[in-house]
Amino acid sequence: MPELPEVETVRRGVDEAFRGGLIRAAEVYNPRTVRRHVTGIDDFQLSLKGLQVTGSGRRGKFMWLTLAEPVDGSQASPQGGRALVCHLGMSGQLHVVTDGREAHKHLRGRLRFADERELWFIDQRTFGYWDLAELEDAVPKTMAHIAPDVFEAQFDATLAAERLLRRTIEVKKALLDQTWISGVGNIYADEALWRARLRGRRSGDSLSKRKALELLGHVKDVLTESLAVGGTSFDELYVDARGEAGYFARELAVYGRAGQPCKRCGTAIKREVIGDRSAHYCPKCQR
């Protein structure tokens, strides 16, 4: 599943292409794509028609386009109160399309803009979705249960560390809990734990506050470094809005490297299962 760097990379590309754009039509080809829109496909399509993209946002693994009614037929009000929320699921992609290419076989939704460009939502496994939500304090109301990520002003590392110290679950599971800290999945949890020299099976309440803060610092560092190179791409499913892959896979220290030598000490990386999720670690560096 795309994690924070991959979703943020896509958001930036979509924002650059369509900020200020006027939606001429919205088309949805699979009901699962708008399964959270209780009034159905027809209402979803009609609700987007004629709206203008005023900006975009992201929290964790979710991104959205802010929308508003245009003023004077050209400029939208800066106080747009709605958002088109997108979750990419396991295989979702957003593509900026500027030519008349044939529709992709996994095309699930499409926005047609007044300047003839299009935004395609391609989703092979159909776990992703689009939704319309009202904004509250610049965040969709449907995101209320999602914790701020490490790049948001609302994120407080000290409070997050103190909360971790009260938890008895494994640290790896805590990092995947989007109600505690959002945007982190298997890849970056494993990488941050390796940098912090922590085994994912350690319980949160077994850490010191210093170690918890150190771990959160490594989370932010690894996300920042991945974002700088477009995220982690293992196959054609993980691409940006222009269809280009990210390059952080070559920097991974443990994730997906079972049996290969640790980049710090040379010990063979091992794989285990924590909470039904794979975890990669160095048995020497992460005791």
N, C-alpha and C positions, 0 to 999 in steps of 0.2 A: 504494500500500500504506500502511495506517495506520502512522505512526511513533510515537515515544515519547509525545508529548503526547496523541495520539488514544487510544492503548492505555491510558495512565494515566488519562485521563478516564473511559473505560469501566470500568476496574478500580474506581475510586472509587465509581461509581454502583452496580456490582454488589455491592461490599463493604457499602455502606450499606444496601442492600436485603436482603441474604441472610446477613450474618454472624450466626451462631447458628441459622440455619435448618436444619431436618431434611429430608433428601431422601427423599421417599416413593417416587419412581420416577424412572428415567432411561430416555429413549427416543431411539433413534438411527434416522434414516430413510434414511441414505445411507452405505454402507460406507466411502466416501472420508473421511468425517468422523472415523472412528476407524481410519484406515489404519495408524497407527503402533502400535495395540494389537494385537499379534500373535495373541492368542487370540480376536479377533473381537467382533462386536457383542453377542452374548448375554452373554459374560463381562463385557464393559465395563458393560453395563446392570446386571447382577447385583452387580458390585463396588461400584457407587455407592449402591445401595439401602440405606437406613437410616443412612447416614453424616451427620454434622453439619458444617456449614461453620464453621470456627473462625477464619478470617481470609483474607487474600489477599496476593499479592505480585506483583511485576513486575520483569523484567530486560529492558531494551531494548524490543523489540517483542513480548515474550512476557508473558503474565499468567497467574496461577493462583489457584485457591481451595484453601486448606489444609483437609484433611478429617480427621475422627477418629470413632471409635466413641463414641456418646453414653453417658454414665454416668447411671444411675438413670432412663433413658428420657428425660432432658431436657437435661442439661448434658454437653457433650463434654469429654473430657480435653484439657488445654492442650498436651499433647505429641503432637499429631497428626503422623503420620509420612508422610502421603501427600498428593498434590496433584493436582487436576484442572487440567492445563495447557491453555491455549487460545492458538492463534495465529490471528489474524484473516485471514491471507492477503491477497488483493487486495480482497475484498468482504465479509468477515465482519462480522457485527454480533451483539452480545449485547443482548437486550431484556428488561427487567423487565416481566412481564405480570401485571396484577392483575384483569383482567376475563375474560369468556368469549368473547373475539373468535375469529373463524374463523382457523384455522391459515394462516400466511403460505405462499405458493406455493414459497418457497425455504427453508422450515424444514428444517434438517438434523438438529437435535438439540434435546431439551427435558428440563429437570429439573423435576419436579413436587415441590413442597414440601408439608409437612404442613399449612401454613396456607392451602393452596389457591392460592398464588401460583406463578408459573412463570418459569423462565429459559429463553428461546429463543435458539438459535444459528441465525441466518439467514445463508446464504452462497450468493449467486447463482452464483459461478464455481467453488465447491467447492475452492479452493486452501487454505482454512483447515482447521484440524483441532482435535480434542480428544484428549488423551492422559492416561493415569494414570502418575504417576512417584513414586518414593520421594524424600523430602526428605533433604538433607544440608547441615547448617549453614544451614537455613531456605531453601535453594534446591533446586529439583528437580534430580536427578542428570542428567537429560537436558539441562540447561542448562550443563553443565560446559564445553562448547566455546564458550559465548557470553561475551564479555568484560563486565565490569561497566560500567554506564552512568555518566554524569557525576554522577548524584545519589546513587550508592551510596557507602557508607563505604569500600568496598574500592577505589574508583577513586582512583588516584594520578596527578594531572595531570603531575607532573614525570617520572615513569617513562613515562607515555604519550607525552609530548613527546620524550623521549630515544629511544623506540622509533621514533617517526615519522622522526626524523633519520637513522635507519639504513635507511630504506626508499627504494627507487629508483622506486617506482610513483608515479603522479600523486596529488596530495593529495586530489582529489575521490574517487578510487577508494579511498584509504586510509580516508576518512571513512565509506564505505559498507561497510567490512570489519567485520563484527560480532564477529570474533575479536580486534579491536584496541580498538574502542569501540562499544558497542551502542546501538541505538535511533535512530540517525541514518540517514535515507534521502535521496532526491533533494531534497526540499523544503528541509530544514534544513541540508543540506550546502551547497547553493547560497547560502542566506541567510547562513550563518556565513562563507563565503568572501568574500561581498560586504562584510560588515562588517569583515573582516580585510584588505580590499583585496588579496586573493590570487587569482590565476587558478588555476582547478582543474587546469590542465595542469602546473603546477609540480610537480616531484618532491619527495618528502619530504626527501631528503638535500640539497636546495638551500636549505632554510630555516635560519634561525638558531634557537637554542633559545628566544630571546625571542619570535620570531614564532610558533613552534609553540605556546608557552604562550598567547599572545594568541589564536590561533585556537581553542584549546580553551575559553578563556574565553568567546568569542563563541558557541561551540556551546552552552554551558550557558545563556547569556543568552537566546538565541533559543528554546531549548526551554522555558525558564521562562516567557517572555512568551507563547508559544503555549499552554502549559498553563493559564495564567491565564484564557484566554478559550475554553477547551474544544477547542483544536486547530484544524486547518485543514480545512474542509469545502468541497469543490468541487461535490458533488452529493449525492443522497439516500443514497449508499452510506456516507458518513462521518458517522455520528451517534453520540451517546452512548447510554447504557443506557435513557434515557427517549425516545430518538428525536429529540433536539434537536441542531442543527448547531453547530459551533464557528465562531468569527469571526476567526481569525487571517489568513484569506485577504486581508482588506483591508489588512493590514500588510506583506504580502510586498513585498520590494524588487526582486527579480529573477526568482524562480521563476514560470514561466508568463507572463512579461511581455515576451517577445521583440517587438522593434519599438517598445515603449513607452519613454518617457524615464526615465533613471536618476533616482531620487529624490534623489541627492546632487549630480550634475553635469549632468543633462539629456541626456546622450548616449544614443542608442538602445540598448536592451538587445539582446544577441545570444544565439543558441542554437547550441550545438555538441554533438557526441557524444563522450563519454569512456567508454571501456570498455563500449560498447553502451548507455549510459545518457545521457539528455539532460542538458545542463548549461547554465545561464543565467548570463550575466555582463555587466558593463559594460566595454567595451573601453578606456575611459579610466581608470576607477578601479582596474581589475584588470589591470594590464599583465603 
